[in-house]
Amino acid sequence: MTTSNDTATDRVTSRHGWQWSSLAAYALPIIFVLLLIIFSLAVPYFATWANFGNVLQRNSIIGIVACGMLLMIITGGFDLSVGAVGAMSSVVAAVVIVQFSMPLGILTALALGLLVGAANGFFIAKIGISPFVTTLATQVLVTGFLFVGTSAQPVYGVPESFTVLGLGRVGPVPIPTIIFAAVALITWGILRFTTLGHYIYIVGGNKAAARLAGINVERVLMTTYALGGFFAAVAGIVLLGQTNIGQPASATDWPLTAIAAVVVGGVPLSGGVGQVWSAVLGTLLLGIIANALNLLGVSPFWQPAVTGAVILVAVGLDSYQRKQRERR
């Protein structure tokens, strides 16, 4: 028999559980705002628009890659080849721009990124190779072709005007940030309003159930990885705009940094859940931490260690919260 005391206790427990879950849902924005305040007060020159513009410009490329990585992580996978695809797009765009024209160079680079992403999706979805093995092999293969084709030498000769794409500004806002915002809005629109976005969540939650529901899982995965490759190519073109050099050895840290940005944003690698704002905030959070460390003169050798600690704490808290919710 249930007593009034038991009922009251259940209500209190339920209320506290709701409050905790609500607080956990806003944990990342709260941490981000607190860090902004702390760094603004403690770090010289941090709270200036020039510095904020620098942070946005430097991290927009990773943000673009992270949007594509988010889609793949929601399906339960990831892509280790985005760095190689970005470098390939940068080099190919540079070669075609120098020899032919700027529009053709951009279109060729985007098409190649889309093609490599679709190839990843084919091997993962149709052949059944794991995302780790497939994208690692693609990364090695693309990098090898790049080094052979360029003799591991940078490609020079891109017109100076192309740097507007990577270094230019519209008013006070860097153009790479505008591109990042556009990619984030496109990703949000895909997940929020399209059938593909709905299917991405279902496939990430349970592939077997998705097949039973009549969803073409293979097509969803191939499209998702194609989008990931396309976004990596966009980032590669922006990188070319910042450096004006097609560098085969560039972008090696993109895969793990993009995965870290998404995971720090609270998106689990198990798939099935995730929002665009998580990837955006995760990217900016890692960006302001790296920027504050630079302004404080912290050795670059220590910065990866701090970033790794942040990732461990973020993932640890998220895992703990999920276990607590499962026990209720």
C-alpha positions as CSV (number, residue, x, y, z in Angstrom):
1,M,0.0,0.0,0.0
2,T,1.4,3.4,-1.0
3,T,1.4,6.0,1.8
4,S,1.2,9.8,1.4
5,N,4.8,10.0,2.6
6,D,6.0,7.7,-0.2
7,T,4.1,9.7,-2.7
8,A,5.6,13.0,-1.4
9,T,9.1,11.4,-1.5
10,D,8.5,10.3,-5.1
11,R,7.5,13.8,-6.1
12,V,10.5,15.3,-4.5
13,T,12.8,12.8,-6.1
14,S,11.1,13.3,-9.5
15,R,11.4,17.1,-9.1
16,H,15.1,16.9,-8.2
17,G,15.7,14.5,-11.1
18,W,14.1,16.9,-13.5
19,Q,16.1,19.8,-12.1
20,W,19.3,17.9,-12.5
21,S,18.6,16.8,-16.0
22,S,17.6,20.3,-17.0
23,L,20.9,21.6,-15.5
24,A,22.8,18.9,-17.3
25,A,21.2,19.9,-20.6
26,Y,22.6,23.4,-20.3
27,A,26.0,22.4,-18.8
28,L,28.0,23.2,-21.9
29,P,26.6,26.7,-22.5
30,I,27.1,27.4,-18.8
31,I,30.7,26.2,-18.9
32,F,31.3,28.2,-22.0
33,V,30.0,31.5,-20.5
34,L,31.9,30.9,-17.3
35,L,35.1,30.4,-19.2
36,L,34.5,33.5,-21.2
37,I,34.0,35.5,-18.1
38,I,37.1,34.0,-16.3
39,F,39.4,34.5,-19.3
40,S,38.1,38.0,-19.9
41,L,39.0,38.9,-16.3
42,A,42.2,37.0,-16.0
43,V,43.8,36.9,-19.4
44,P,45.3,40.1,-20.9
45,Y,43.9,41.2,-24.3
46,F,41.4,38.3,-24.3
47,A,38.3,40.4,-24.2
48,T,38.9,42.4,-27.4
49,W,37.1,42.1,-30.6
50,A,40.4,41.7,-32.5
51,N,41.1,38.6,-30.4
52,F,37.6,37.3,-30.7
53,G,37.8,37.7,-34.5
54,N,41.1,35.8,-34.4
55,V,39.5,33.0,-32.5
56,L,36.6,32.8,-34.9
57,Q,38.8,32.9,-37.9
58,R,41.2,30.2,-36.7
59,N,38.5,27.8,-35.5
60,S,35.9,28.2,-38.3
61,I,37.7,25.6,-40.4
62,I,37.5,23.0,-37.6
63,G,33.9,24.0,-37.1
64,I,33.1,23.3,-40.7
65,V,34.7,19.8,-40.5
66,A,32.9,19.2,-37.1
67,C,29.5,19.8,-38.7
68,G,30.2,16.9,-41.1
69,M,31.7,14.8,-38.4
70,L,28.5,15.4,-36.3
71,L,26.4,13.8,-39.0
72,M,28.6,10.8,-39.2
73,I,28.8,10.4,-35.4
74,I,25.0,10.5,-35.1
75,T,24.9,7.5,-37.5
76,G,27.3,5.7,-35.1
77,G,30.5,6.2,-37.2
78,F,33.2,8.8,-37.8
79,D,35.7,9.8,-40.5
80,L,39.5,9.7,-40.0
81,S,40.1,10.8,-43.6
82,V,38.7,14.4,-43.3
83,G,42.2,15.8,-42.9
84,A,43.5,14.0,-46.0
85,V,40.4,15.1,-47.9
86,G,40.9,18.7,-46.8
87,A,44.6,18.6,-47.8
88,M,43.6,17.0,-51.2
89,S,41.0,19.7,-51.8
90,S,43.5,22.4,-51.0
91,V,46.1,21.0,-53.3
92,V,43.8,20.2,-56.2
93,A,42.1,23.6,-56.0
94,A,45.5,25.3,-56.1
95,V,46.6,23.3,-59.1
96,V,43.4,23.9,-61.1
97,I,43.3,27.6,-60.1
98,V,46.9,28.1,-61.3
99,Q,46.4,26.2,-64.6
100,F,42.8,27.0,-65.5
101,S,40.5,29.2,-63.4
102,M,39.3,29.9,-59.9
103,P,35.7,28.7,-60.2
104,L,36.8,25.4,-61.8
105,G,39.4,24.9,-59.1
106,I,36.7,25.3,-56.4
107,L,34.2,23.1,-58.1
108,T,36.8,20.3,-58.8
109,A,37.9,20.3,-55.1
110,L,34.3,20.1,-53.9
111,A,33.5,17.3,-56.3
112,L,36.5,15.3,-55.2
113,G,35.6,15.7,-51.5
114,L,32.1,14.5,-52.3
115,L,33.4,11.6,-54.2
116,V,35.8,10.4,-51.5
117,G,33.1,10.8,-48.9
118,A,30.7,8.7,-51.0
119,A,33.4,6.1,-51.5
120,N,33.8,5.9,-47.7
121,G,30.1,5.4,-47.3
122,F,30.0,2.7,-50.0
123,F,32.7,0.6,-48.3
124,I,31.1,1.1,-44.9
125,A,27.4,0.5,-45.9
126,K,27.7,-1.8,-48.9
127,I,30.8,-3.9,-48.1
128,G,30.4,-3.8,-44.3
129,I,33.9,-2.6,-43.4
130,S,34.0,-0.7,-40.1
131,P,34.3,3.2,-40.2
132,F,37.6,3.1,-38.4
133,V,39.3,0.7,-40.9
134,T,37.6,2.3,-44.0
135,T,38.4,5.9,-43.2
136,L,41.9,5.2,-41.9
137,A,42.7,3.3,-45.2
138,T,41.2,6.3,-47.2
139,Q,43.4,8.7,-45.2
140,V,46.5,6.8,-46.0
141,L,45.6,6.2,-49.6
142,V,44.7,9.9,-50.3
143,T,47.8,11.2,-48.5
144,G,49.9,8.7,-50.5
145,F,48.5,9.9,-53.8
146,L,49.0,13.5,-52.8
147,F,52.6,13.0,-51.9
148,V,53.3,11.1,-55.1
149,G,51.4,13.6,-57.3
150,T,53.2,16.6,-55.8
151,S,56.5,15.0,-54.8
152,A,55.5,16.2,-51.3
153,Q,56.1,19.8,-52.4
154,P,53.7,22.7,-51.8
155,V,51.8,24.2,-54.8
156,Y,52.4,27.9,-55.3
157,G,51.0,30.5,-57.6
158,V,47.4,30.9,-56.4
159,P,46.4,34.6,-57.0
160,E,46.6,36.9,-54.0
161,S,42.9,37.8,-54.4
162,F,42.0,34.2,-53.4
163,T,43.1,35.1,-49.8
164,V,39.9,37.1,-49.4
165,L,38.1,33.7,-48.9
166,G,40.3,32.8,-45.9
167,L,41.5,36.1,-44.5
168,G,38.8,38.6,-45.6
169,R,36.1,40.1,-43.5
170,V,32.6,41.5,-44.0
171,G,32.6,44.3,-41.5
172,P,34.1,42.9,-38.3
173,V,33.1,39.3,-39.1
174,P,35.7,37.0,-40.8
175,I,34.5,35.4,-44.0
176,P,35.5,31.9,-42.8
177,T,33.1,32.4,-39.9
178,I,30.3,33.3,-42.3
179,I,31.0,30.1,-44.2
180,F,31.1,28.2,-40.9
181,A,27.7,29.7,-39.9
182,A,26.3,28.8,-43.3
183,V,27.5,25.2,-43.0
184,A,26.1,24.9,-39.5
185,L,22.7,26.3,-40.7
186,I,22.6,23.8,-43.6
187,T,23.5,20.9,-41.2
188,W,20.8,22.1,-38.8
189,G,18.3,22.3,-41.6
190,I,19.1,18.8,-42.8
191,L,18.7,17.3,-39.3
192,R,15.6,19.4,-38.4
193,F,13.5,19.5,-41.5
194,T,14.5,16.8,-44.0
195,T,13.6,13.1,-44.2
196,L,17.3,12.4,-44.5
197,G,17.9,14.0,-41.1
198,H,15.1,12.0,-39.5
199,Y,16.6,8.8,-41.0
200,I,20.1,9.7,-39.8
201,Y,18.9,9.7,-36.2
202,I,17.0,6.4,-36.7
203,V,19.9,4.7,-38.3
204,G,22.2,5.8,-35.5
205,G,19.8,4.6,-32.9
206,N,19.3,1.1,-34.3
207,K,20.3,0.0,-37.8
208,A,18.3,-3.2,-37.6
209,A,15.2,-1.4,-36.6
210,A,15.7,1.1,-39.3
211,R,15.9,-1.7,-41.9
212,L,12.7,-3.3,-40.5
213,A,11.0,0.1,-40.8
214,G,11.8,0.1,-44.5
215,I,14.6,2.7,-44.4
216,N,17.4,2.3,-47.0
217,V,20.2,2.3,-44.4
218,E,23.0,1.9,-47.1
219,R,21.8,5.0,-48.9
220,V,21.5,7.1,-45.7
221,L,25.1,6.1,-44.7
222,M,26.5,6.8,-48.2
223,T,24.8,10.2,-48.3
224,T,26.0,11.1,-44.8
225,Y,29.6,10.3,-45.5
226,A,29.4,12.1,-48.8
227,L,28.3,15.2,-46.9
228,G,31.2,14.7,-44.5
229,G,33.6,14.6,-47.4
230,F,32.0,17.7,-49.0
231,F,32.3,19.7,-45.8
232,A,35.9,18.7,-45.4
233,A,36.5,19.9,-49.0
234,V,34.9,23.2,-48.1
235,A,37.3,23.5,-45.2
236,G,40.2,22.7,-47.4
237,I,39.3,25.5,-49.8
238,V,39.0,27.9,-46.9
239,L,42.4,26.7,-45.7
240,L,43.9,27.5,-49.1
241,G,42.4,30.9,-48.8
242,Q,44.2,31.5,-45.5
243,T,47.6,30.2,-46.7
244,N,47.5,30.7,-50.5
245,I,49.5,27.5,-50.7
246,G,48.4,24.0,-51.5
247,Q,50.2,22.0,-48.8
248,P,50.0,18.1,-49.1
249,A,51.1,17.7,-45.4
250,S,48.4,20.0,-44.0
251,A,45.3,19.3,-41.9
252,T,46.7,16.2,-40.2
253,D,45.0,17.1,-36.9
254,W,41.6,17.7,-38.3
255,P,40.0,14.3,-37.7
256,L,40.7,14.0,-34.0
257,T,40.1,17.8,-33.3
258,A,36.7,17.6,-35.1
259,I,35.8,14.5,-33.2
260,A,36.9,16.1,-29.9
261,A,34.8,19.2,-30.7
262,V,31.7,17.1,-31.2
263,V,32.3,14.9,-28.2
264,V,33.1,17.9,-25.9
265,G,29.8,19.3,-27.1
266,G,28.1,16.3,-25.4
267,V,27.4,14.1,-28.4
268,P,28.1,10.4,-27.6
269,L,30.0,8.3,-30.1
270,S,27.4,5.6,-29.7
271,G,25.1,7.5,-32.2
272,G,21.4,8.2,-32.4
273,V,21.5,11.7,-30.7
274,G,23.2,15.0,-31.3
275,Q,22.5,18.7,-32.2
276,V,24.4,21.2,-34.4
277,W,24.8,23.6,-31.5
278,S,26.8,21.0,-29.6
279,A,29.4,20.8,-32.4
280,V,29.5,24.6,-32.7
281,L,29.9,25.2,-28.9
282,G,32.4,22.4,-28.6
283,T,34.5,23.9,-31.4
284,L,34.4,27.4,-29.8
285,L,35.1,26.0,-26.3
286,L,38.3,24.3,-27.5
287,G,39.2,27.4,-29.5
288,I,38.9,29.9,-26.6
289,I,40.9,27.5,-24.3
290,A,43.7,27.3,-26.8
291,N,43.6,31.0,-27.4
292,A,43.8,31.8,-23.6
293,L,46.7,29.5,-23.2
294,N,48.5,31.2,-26.1
295,L,47.9,34.6,-24.6
296,L,49.2,33.4,-21.2
297,G,52.4,32.2,-22.9
298,V,51.8,28.5,-22.0
299,S,54.2,26.3,-23.9
300,P,52.6,24.7,-27.0
301,F,53.7,21.3,-25.7
302,W,51.3,21.7,-22.7
303,Q,48.3,22.8,-24.8
304,P,47.4,19.3,-26.2
305,A,47.6,18.0,-22.6
306,V,45.1,20.6,-21.4
307,T,42.8,19.9,-24.4
308,G,43.0,16.2,-23.6
309,A,42.1,16.9,-20.0
310,V,39.1,19.0,-21.1
311,I,37.9,16.1,-23.4
312,L,38.2,13.5,-20.6
313,V,36.3,15.7,-18.1
314,A,33.6,16.5,-20.7
315,V,33.1,12.9,-21.8
316,G,33.4,11.6,-18.2
317,L,30.6,14.0,-17.0
318,D,28.4,13.1,-20.0
319,S,28.9,9.3,-19.3
320,Y,28.1,9.8,-15.6
321,Q,24.9,11.7,-16.4
322,R,23.8,9.1,-18.8
323,K,24.3,6.3,-16.3
324,Q,22.4,8.3,-13.6
325,R,19.5,8.8,-16.0
326,E,19.4,5.1,-16.9
327,R,19.2,4.1,-13.2
328,R,16.1,6.3,-12.6
